[in-house]
Amino acid sequence: MPDRILRAMARPTIDHRGPEFAKLTHEVLEGLKQVFRTSGTVVIYPSSGTGAWEAALVNTLSPGDKILMFETGYFATLWQNMAMKLGLDVDFVPGDWRRGVDPFVVEEKLSQDRSHSIKAVMIVHNETSTGVTSHVTEVRNAIDRSQHPALLMVDTISSLASIDYRHDEWGVDVTVGCSQKGLMLPPGLGLNAISDKALKASKSARLPKSYWDWEGMIKDNKSGFFPYTPATNLLYGLRESIRMLSEEGLENVFARHHRLGEATRRAVRSWGLEILCLNPEEYSNSLTAVLMPDGYNADELRELILKKFNMSLGTGLGKLKGKIFRIGHLGDFNELMLAGTLSGIEMGLALANVPFSKGGVTEALDYLSKHQ
Ligand SMILES: Cc1ncc(COP(=O)(O)O)c(C=O)c1O
């Protein structure tokens, strides 16, 4: 987290029913619209990302509704589990956790659904568990080609403010986001960006909801307030985060993430290790998941690097446990931070006696010095 954000949050908590608070609410809601690239509605919950997932479902759908989801990784699987617990009928297209959503399957499934029983297509834009980024525009085009009215809902938890994303232009109905990744904040804010079509769907949706109900939230937000106590100090941090993103410019933020992601991938390839994501068109600019050579445990390597160099790499989640480690390169991150990260990994690989070729760091530095 940037010091600017930490300092912005270290202030007294003001009365959340007073005039100063209303100004803060209006400013962060307007600012978030720029980040989501929408002129529509945005809501902020005092919650983690999982809460924002639930809000997307319970506000738009009814018990027994059919929805289409894709097994792109651990988080897509968790969102599907939630949908099932809520009583939705999920068509969960299986996947190998190494590729993104296949738009042809979207088109095929929707074209076959002549009675329009599928109410929503739900995808995870950037699978944090695998480092694979799905192409939202291609999914949108597939829905349009099949002339199907299903809502499109997208989880941008690890892509928002890191990888190009456009809620309005890409025709997304509900975008799910949260605070602790590209927005460079602590955990604690869950976000929904909502299209007019999703708002309309919410008028007849029958899944039970109370805390997550958009209606009360949107009504109170109009005058700058919340239906319950908001996470005031996180909103100070959010205001600062939006200022920082707008000073840098979102295009530059995306370009920086691309540069750092590409340098990381060059280092991994130069080490002779395998990137989990199979399709270069779907490489994630937020993180890179790296497969360990057979017979070597990723968590042992992670533990050694944590102990020796005080650096925590991401663990493999679910069925990838022990098989991969994940290098995060999102948020408040720059060339020299990446150089330190990659150096820690290169030293760790040597200390753990993992078979690899030296020189990944040099490869990354060469790339970074030529691409500024
Ligand atoms: C893509 C994705 N979706 C959903 C979640 C769940 O968010 P949270 O852990 O904030 O509830 C995460 C968490 O890392 C995530 O990476």
The ligand as an ORCA input file, in Angstrom:
! r2SCAN-3c Opt
* xyz 0 1
  C     -10.805    -13.131     -8.692
  C     -11.263    -13.114     -7.266
  N     -12.577    -13.173     -7.004
  C     -13.051    -13.166     -5.755
  C     -12.205    -13.094     -4.662
  C     -12.774    -13.107     -3.287
  O     -12.555    -11.866     -2.695
  P     -12.411    -11.717     -1.101
  O     -11.338    -12.659     -0.674
  O     -12.026    -10.252     -0.930
  O     -13.727    -12.017     -0.504
  C     -10.833    -13.021     -4.884
  C      -9.890    -12.943     -3.756
  O      -8.688    -12.911     -3.908
  C     -10.350    -13.026     -6.210
  O      -9.035    -12.967     -6.468
*
